[in-house]
Amino acid sequence: MIGRYSAQFWAGSGAILWLATASHIAAADNKECATCPEMVTVPAGSFQMGKTVDRGYGEIDGPTHTVTIEQPFKVAKHEVTLGEFRAFTQETGYVSERKCNVYNESTSWFIDPERNWANPGFAQPENHPVVCVSWRDTQAYIAWLNRKTGRHYRLPSEAEWEYIATTANLGNGSVTHDVANIGKIECCGGKTEGADTWVQTAPIGSFPADKHGLHDIRGNVWEWQQDCYHADYNGAPANGDARNSCPTPGYHVVRGGSYGDAGEFLEERFRLRGPQDQGYFTVGFRLAE
């Protein structure tokens, strides 16, 4: 992904450990209303987040710091689907900016004005995760859903996401084609192998849930986080809250890897950045509360 799949992202990493302060077995799923996403309760706990690395453009993703999430929080069992996002646009008339970044064998990342969430460049049934949505699009969707349901949905913080991924025990630590929709080990692109029969996105819930009861935390599509992108964790909240002040205006964090990624891109600590007004054909989102 580096060089091609991450040309407009800025990659980083940080080692993580965890020490649960409560049982990490997920609470029962809940669906508060017909249009509410199915949620899973993630218990409180502490973990070590961040490790300074240098990938050739300066030190990033340190220092290591303890994050303590004091209260359980809820996360959607699945990524937001194409059908769910379509329902939002049909009801509101919302039109996203046609700024979907794509990649092919002869180019690096570029914005294709013909692509958008409804036409990412490959066929998607309604139960696939929506892609080509910008961070701004996620905020519009969340505002609509909160008005409609009376809930308080949001994007996860990157600390919450990393805590989940660290404690999930997905595939005993190895993210393979039998537990996730992932891509080629050598950069870049989709690959079918084992239980993974999809070159691009897979239907939500196609792979086993992790220990929390969540699907596709890693693989399928990268997921926008609430946080502004910071190159390091100096001054980061110790309680798992998102950082909403952007040192580089308009850049937010994405996590988790996609159908076109393998190796280090699927690690719990790996993070990238993207501009808030642009989407990518490998990036979607998931809700928290």
C-alpha positions as a Markdown table, in Angstrom:
| # | Residue | x | y | z |
|---|---|---|---|---|
| 1 | Met | 0.0 | 0.0 | 0.0 |
| 2 | Ile | 2.9 | 2.4 | 0.7 |
| 3 | Gly | 3.9 | 4.3 | -2.5 |
| 4 | Arg | 0.7 | 3.3 | -4.4 |
| 5 | Tyr | -2.2 | 2.5 | -2.1 |
| 6 | Ser | -1.3 | 5.1 | 0.4 |
| 7 | Ala | 0.1 | 7.8 | -1.9 |
| 8 | Gln | -2.4 | 10.4 | -0.5 |
| 9 | Phe | -2.5 | 9.0 | 3.0 |
| 10 | Trp | 0.3 | 9.5 | 5.5 |
| 11 | Ala | 1.1 | 6.2 | 7.2 |
| 12 | Gly | 2.2 | 5.6 | 10.7 |
| 13 | Ser | 2.2 | 3.0 | 13.5 |
| 14 | Gly | 2.4 | 2.4 | 17.2 |
| 15 | Ala | 2.8 | -0.7 | 19.3 |
| 16 | Ile | -0.1 | -1.7 | 21.5 |
| 17 | Leu | -0.7 | -3.9 | 24.6 |
| 18 | Trp | -3.8 | -4.2 | 26.7 |
| 19 | Leu | -4.9 | -4.9 | 30.2 |
| 20 | Ala | -8.7 | -5.3 | 30.5 |
| 21 | Thr | -10.3 | -3.8 | 33.5 |
| 22 | Ala | -13.5 | -5.7 | 32.8 |
| 23 | Ser | -14.5 | -8.8 | 30.9 |
| 24 | His | -13.9 | -8.3 | 27.2 |
| 25 | Ile | -16.7 | -10.6 | 26.2 |
| 26 | Ala | -19.2 | -8.5 | 24.3 |
| 27 | Ala | -22.6 | -7.7 | 25.7 |
| 28 | Ala | -25.6 | -8.7 | 23.8 |
| 29 | Asp | -26.3 | -6.9 | 20.5 |
| 30 | Asn | -29.0 | -4.2 | 20.6 |
| 31 | Lys | -31.1 | -2.5 | 18.0 |
| 32 | Glu | -33.0 | 0.4 | 19.4 |
| 33 | Cys | -35.2 | 1.1 | 16.4 |
| 34 | Ala | -35.9 | 0.0 | 12.9 |
| 35 | Thr | -33.4 | 2.3 | 11.4 |
| 36 | Cys | -30.8 | 2.1 | 14.2 |
| 37 | Pro | -27.6 | 0.1 | 13.5 |
| 38 | Glu | -27.1 | -3.1 | 15.4 |
| 39 | Met | -24.7 | -2.2 | 18.2 |
| 40 | Val | -22.3 | -4.2 | 20.4 |
| 41 | Thr | -21.1 | -3.0 | 23.8 |
| 42 | Val | -17.4 | -2.9 | 24.3 |
| 43 | Pro | -16.3 | -3.0 | 28.0 |
| 44 | Ala | -14.0 | -0.5 | 29.7 |
| 45 | Gly | -10.3 | -1.2 | 29.9 |
| 46 | Ser | -6.7 | 0.1 | 29.5 |
| 47 | Phe | -4.0 | -0.5 | 27.0 |
| 48 | Gln | -0.6 | 0.9 | 25.8 |
| 49 | Met | -1.0 | 2.9 | 22.6 |
| 50 | Gly | 1.8 | 4.2 | 20.4 |
| 51 | Lys | 5.4 | 3.5 | 19.5 |
| 52 | Thr | 7.7 | 5.9 | 17.7 |
| 53 | Val | 8.7 | 4.7 | 14.2 |
| 54 | Asp | 10.3 | 6.3 | 11.2 |
| 55 | Arg | 9.1 | 5.2 | 7.8 |
| 56 | Gly | 11.4 | 7.6 | 6.0 |
| 57 | Tyr | 9.7 | 10.9 | 6.6 |
| 58 | Gly | 10.4 | 11.6 | 10.2 |
| 59 | Glu | 9.4 | 10.1 | 13.6 |
| 60 | Ile | 5.7 | 9.5 | 14.0 |
| 61 | Asp | 3.2 | 7.5 | 16.2 |
| 62 | Gly | 4.9 | 7.9 | 19.6 |
| 63 | Pro | 5.3 | 8.2 | 22.4 |
| 64 | Thr | 3.8 | 5.1 | 24.0 |
| 65 | His | 1.1 | 6.2 | 26.4 |
| 66 | Thr | -1.5 | 4.5 | 28.6 |
| 67 | Val | -5.1 | 5.0 | 27.5 |
| 68 | Thr | -7.8 | 4.1 | 30.0 |
| 69 | Ile | -11.4 | 3.9 | 28.7 |
| 70 | Glu | -13.4 | 4.2 | 31.9 |
| 71 | Gln | -16.9 | 3.5 | 30.6 |
| 72 | Pro | -18.2 | 0.8 | 28.2 |
| 73 | Phe | -19.1 | 2.2 | 24.8 |
| 74 | Lys | -21.1 | 0.9 | 21.9 |
| 75 | Val | -19.9 | 0.2 | 18.4 |
| 76 | Ala | -21.9 | -0.9 | 15.3 |
| 77 | Lys | -21.6 | -4.6 | 14.6 |
| 78 | His | -21.1 | -3.8 | 10.9 |
| 79 | Glu | -19.9 | -1.0 | 8.6 |
| 80 | Val | -22.5 | 1.3 | 7.1 |
| 81 | Thr | -23.8 | -0.3 | 4.0 |
| 82 | Leu | -24.5 | 1.0 | 0.5 |
| 83 | Gly | -28.2 | 0.5 | 1.1 |
| 84 | Glu | -28.2 | 2.4 | 4.3 |
| 85 | Phe | -26.3 | 5.3 | 2.8 |
| 86 | Arg | -28.6 | 5.3 | -0.2 |
| 87 | Ala | -31.6 | 5.6 | 2.0 |
| 88 | Phe | -30.1 | 8.7 | 3.6 |
| 89 | Thr | -29.5 | 10.4 | 0.2 |
| 90 | Gln | -33.0 | 9.5 | -1.0 |
| 91 | Glu | -34.7 | 10.9 | 2.1 |
| 92 | Thr | -32.6 | 14.1 | 2.3 |
| 93 | Gly | -31.5 | 14.8 | -1.2 |
| 94 | Tyr | -27.9 | 15.0 | 0.0 |
| 95 | Val | -25.3 | 15.1 | -2.8 |
| 96 | Ser | -21.7 | 14.3 | -1.9 |
| 97 | Glu | -18.7 | 15.9 | -3.7 |
| 98 | Arg | -17.5 | 13.8 | -6.6 |
| 99 | Lys | -14.0 | 13.4 | -5.2 |
| 100 | Cys | -13.4 | 9.7 | -5.1 |
| 101 | Asn | -9.8 | 8.6 | -5.2 |
| 102 | Val | -9.0 | 5.5 | -7.1 |
| 103 | Tyr | -6.0 | 3.6 | -8.3 |
| 104 | Asn | -5.1 | 1.3 | -11.2 |
| 105 | Glu | -2.0 | -0.5 | -12.4 |
| 106 | Ser | -0.7 | 2.4 | -14.5 |
| 107 | Thr | -1.3 | 5.3 | -12.0 |
| 108 | Ser | -0.9 | 6.3 | -8.5 |
| 109 | Trp | -4.0 | 7.6 | -6.6 |
| 110 | Phe | -6.1 | 10.1 | -8.5 |
| 111 | Ile | -9.6 | 11.6 | -8.2 |
| 112 | Asp | -11.9 | 10.2 | -10.8 |
| 113 | Pro | -14.9 | 12.5 | -11.2 |
| 114 | Glu | -17.0 | 9.7 | -12.6 |
| 115 | Arg | -16.8 | 7.7 | -9.4 |
| 116 | Asn | -18.8 | 8.2 | -6.2 |
| 117 | Trp | -20.5 | 6.2 | -3.5 |
| 118 | Ala | -23.1 | 5.0 | -6.0 |
| 119 | Asn | -20.5 | 4.1 | -8.6 |
| 120 | Pro | -17.2 | 3.2 | -7.1 |
| 121 | Gly | -16.0 | 1.4 | -10.2 |
| 122 | Phe | -17.2 | -2.0 | -9.4 |
| 123 | Ala | -20.5 | -3.7 | -8.7 |
| 124 | Gln | -21.9 | -3.5 | -5.1 |
| 125 | Pro | -25.1 | -5.1 | -3.8 |
| 126 | Glu | -26.9 | -3.1 | -1.1 |
| 127 | Asn | -25.4 | -5.1 | 1.7 |
| 128 | His | -21.8 | -4.2 | 0.9 |
| 129 | Pro | -20.0 | -1.4 | 2.9 |
| 130 | Val | -20.4 | 2.0 | 1.2 |
| 131 | Val | -17.1 | 3.4 | -0.1 |
| 132 | Cys | -16.1 | 6.7 | -1.9 |
| 133 | Val | -17.5 | 8.6 | 1.1 |
| 134 | Ser | -15.6 | 11.5 | 2.6 |
| 135 | Trp | -15.3 | 12.3 | 6.3 |
| 136 | Arg | -17.7 | 15.1 | 5.6 |
| 137 | Asp | -20.2 | 12.7 | 4.2 |
| 138 | Thr | -20.0 | 10.6 | 7.3 |
| 139 | Gln | -20.8 | 13.6 | 9.4 |
| 140 | Ala | -23.9 | 14.4 | 7.3 |
| 141 | Tyr | -25.1 | 10.8 | 7.5 |
| 142 | Ile | -24.6 | 10.8 | 11.3 |
| 143 | Ala | -26.5 | 14.1 | 11.7 |
| 144 | Trp | -29.4 | 12.7 | 9.7 |
| 145 | Leu | -29.5 | 9.4 | 11.6 |
| 146 | Asn | -29.4 | 11.2 | 15.0 |
| 147 | Arg | -32.3 | 13.5 | 14.0 |
| 148 | Lys | -34.2 | 10.5 | 12.8 |
| 149 | Thr | -33.6 | 8.2 | 15.7 |
| 150 | Gly | -33.0 | 10.6 | 18.7 |
| 151 | Arg | -29.7 | 8.7 | 19.3 |
| 152 | His | -26.2 | 10.1 | 19.6 |
| 153 | Tyr | -24.2 | 8.2 | 17.0 |
| 154 | Arg | -20.7 | 9.3 | 16.1 |
| 155 | Leu | -17.5 | 7.9 | 14.5 |
| 156 | Pro | -15.2 | 6.0 | 16.9 |
| 157 | Ser | -12.1 | 7.6 | 18.2 |
| 158 | Glu | -8.9 | 6.1 | 16.9 |
| 159 | Ala | -8.1 | 5.1 | 20.5 |
| 160 | Glu | -11.4 | 3.2 | 20.8 |
| 161 | Trp | -10.7 | 1.5 | 17.4 |
| 162 | Glu | -7.2 | 0.4 | 18.4 |
| 163 | Tyr | -8.5 | -0.8 | 21.8 |
| 164 | Ile | -11.1 | -2.9 | 20.0 |
| 165 | Ala | -8.6 | -4.3 | 17.5 |
| 166 | Thr | -6.1 | -5.1 | 20.2 |
| 167 | Thr | -8.5 | -7.0 | 22.4 |
| 168 | Ala | -10.5 | -8.7 | 19.7 |
| 169 | Asn | -8.2 | -11.8 | 19.2 |
| 170 | Leu | -9.0 | -12.0 | 15.5 |
| 171 | Gly | -7.5 | -15.1 | 14.1 |
| 172 | Asn | -5.1 | -15.5 | 17.1 |
| 173 | Gly | -3.3 | -12.4 | 15.9 |
| 174 | Ser | -2.9 | -13.3 | 12.2 |
| 175 | Val | -5.3 | -11.6 | 9.8 |
| 176 | Thr | -5.7 | -14.1 | 7.0 |
| 177 | His | -8.1 | -14.7 | 4.1 |
| 178 | Asp | -10.0 | -17.1 | 6.3 |
| 179 | Val | -11.0 | -14.4 | 8.8 |
| 180 | Ala | -11.1 | -11.2 | 6.7 |
| 181 | Asn | -11.6 | -9.8 | 3.2 |
| 182 | Ile | -8.0 | -8.7 | 2.5 |
| 183 | Gly | -5.7 | -8.3 | -0.5 |
| 184 | Lys | -2.3 | -9.3 | -1.9 |
| 185 | Ile | 0.7 | -9.5 | 0.4 |
| 186 | Glu | 2.8 | -7.7 | -2.3 |
| 187 | Cys | 1.4 | -4.2 | -2.9 |
| 188 | Cys | -1.4 | -3.9 | -3.9 |
| 189 | Gly | -4.9 | -5.1 | -4.9 |
| 190 | Gly | -7.7 | -7.6 | -4.1 |
| 191 | Lys | -7.1 | -11.3 | -3.9 |
| 192 | Thr | -9.3 | -14.3 | -3.5 |
| 193 | Glu | -8.1 | -17.2 | -1.3 |
| 194 | Gly | -9.6 | -19.5 | 1.3 |
| 195 | Ala | -12.9 | -18.1 | 2.7 |
| 196 | Asp | -12.2 | -14.8 | 1.0 |
| 197 | Thr | -14.0 | -15.0 | -2.4 |
| 198 | Trp | -14.2 | -11.3 | -3.1 |
| 199 | Val | -11.7 | -9.2 | -5.1 |
| 200 | Gln | -13.4 | -6.0 | -3.9 |
| 201 | Thr | -15.9 | -5.4 | -1.0 |
| 202 | Ala | -17.7 | -8.3 | 0.6 |
| 203 | Pro | -21.2 | -8.4 | 2.1 |
| 204 | Ile | -21.2 | -7.3 | 5.7 |
| 205 | Gly | -20.9 | -10.2 | 8.1 |
| 206 | Ser | -19.3 | -12.6 | 5.6 |
| 207 | Phe | -16.5 | -13.5 | 8.1 |
| 208 | Pro | -16.7 | -14.6 | 11.7 |
| 209 | Ala | -17.2 | -11.9 | 14.4 |
| 210 | Asp | -14.3 | -11.1 | 16.6 |
| 211 | Lys | -14.3 | -11.6 | 20.4 |
| 212 | His | -16.4 | -8.5 | 20.8 |
| 213 | Gly | -19.0 | -9.6 | 18.3 |
| 214 | Leu | -17.9 | -7.1 | 15.7 |
| 215 | His | -17.4 | -7.9 | 12.0 |
| 216 | Asp | -14.7 | -6.5 | 9.6 |
| 217 | Ile | -12.8 | -4.3 | 12.0 |
| 218 | Arg | -9.9 | -5.2 | 9.9 |
| 219 | Gly | -10.2 | -5.8 | 6.1 |
| 220 | Asn | -13.1 | -5.2 | 3.8 |
| 221 | Val | -12.8 | -1.3 | 3.9 |
| 222 | Trp | -10.7 | 1.2 | 5.8 |
| 223 | Glu | -12.8 | 3.1 | 8.3 |
| 224 | Trp | -12.9 | 6.9 | 9.0 |
| 225 | Gln | -12.3 | 7.8 | 12.6 |
| 226 | Gln | -13.5 | 11.0 | 14.4 |
| 227 | Asp | -10.0 | 12.2 | 15.1 |
| 228 | Cys | -8.0 | 14.8 | 13.3 |
| 229 | Tyr | -4.7 | 13.4 | 12.1 |
| 230 | His | -1.7 | 14.1 | 14.4 |
| 231 | Ala | 1.7 | 12.7 | 13.5 |
| 232 | Asp | 2.4 | 11.8 | 17.1 |
| 233 | Tyr | 0.6 | 11.2 | 20.4 |
| 234 | Asn | 2.1 | 14.2 | 22.3 |
| 235 | Gly | -0.9 | 15.7 | 24.1 |
| 236 | Ala | -3.3 | 12.9 | 23.2 |
| 237 | Pro | -6.1 | 12.3 | 25.6 |
| 238 | Ala | -5.5 | 9.6 | 28.1 |
| 239 | Asn | -9.2 | 8.6 | 28.3 |
| 240 | Gly | -9.7 | 7.5 | 24.6 |
| 241 | Asp | -11.5 | 10.7 | 23.4 |
| 242 | Ala | -11.0 | 11.8 | 19.9 |
| 243 | Arg | -8.7 | 14.7 | 19.0 |
| 244 | Asn | -10.8 | 17.3 | 17.3 |
| 245 | Ser | -8.2 | 20.0 | 16.8 |
| 246 | Cys | -6.4 | 19.5 | 13.4 |
| 247 | Pro | -2.7 | 20.6 | 13.2 |
| 248 | Thr | -3.0 | 19.9 | 9.4 |
| 249 | Pro | -6.4 | 21.4 | 8.6 |
| 250 | Gly | -9.0 | 19.0 | 7.2 |
| 251 | Tyr | -7.1 | 15.7 | 7.7 |
| 252 | His | -8.6 | 12.8 | 9.6 |
| 253 | Val | -7.5 | 9.3 | 10.6 |
| 254 | Val | -8.5 | 6.1 | 8.8 |
| 255 | Arg | -7.9 | 2.6 | 10.3 |
| 256 | Gly | -8.2 | -1.1 | 9.6 |
| 257 | Gly | -7.1 | -2.0 | 6.1 |
| 258 | Ser | -9.2 | -3.0 | 3.1 |
| 259 | Tyr | -9.9 | -5.6 | 0.5 |
| 260 | Gly | -6.7 | -4.4 | -1.3 |
| 261 | Asp | -4.3 | -4.6 | 1.7 |
| 262 | Ala | -2.3 | -7.2 | 3.6 |
| 263 | Gly | 0.6 | -7.4 | 6.1 |
| 264 | Glu | 1.4 | -4.3 | 8.2 |
| 265 | Phe | -1.6 | -2.4 | 6.9 |
| 266 | Leu | -3.8 | -4.7 | 8.9 |
| 267 | Glu | -1.9 | -4.3 | 12.2 |
| 268 | Glu | -3.8 | -2.9 | 15.1 |
| 269 | Arg | -1.5 | 0.1 | 15.4 |
| 270 | Phe | -1.4 | 1.0 | 11.7 |
| 271 | Arg | -3.0 | 4.4 | 10.7 |
| 272 | Leu | -3.3 | 6.6 | 7.7 |
| 273 | Arg | -4.7 | 10.1 | 7.0 |
| 274 | Gly | -7.1 | 11.4 | 4.4 |
| 275 | Pro | -8.5 | 14.8 | 3.5 |
| 276 | Gln | -11.9 | 15.3 | 4.9 |
| 277 | Asp | -13.6 | 16.4 | 1.6 |
| 278 | Gln | -12.4 | 13.3 | -0.4 |
| 279 | Gly | -13.3 | 9.7 | -0.5 |
| 280 | Tyr | -11.5 | 6.5 | -1.5 |
| 281 | Phe | -12.7 | 3.4 | -3.2 |
| 282 | Thr | -11.2 | 1.4 | -0.2 |
| 283 | Val | -12.6 | 3.6 | 2.6 |
| 284 | Gly | -16.0 | 3.4 | 4.4 |
| 285 | Phe | -17.1 | 4.0 | 8.0 |
| 286 | Arg | -18.7 | 2.5 | 11.1 |
| 287 | Leu | -20.7 | 4.1 | 13.9 |
| 288 | Ala | -20.1 | 4.3 | 17.6 |
| 289 | Glu | -22.2 | 5.7 | 20.4 |
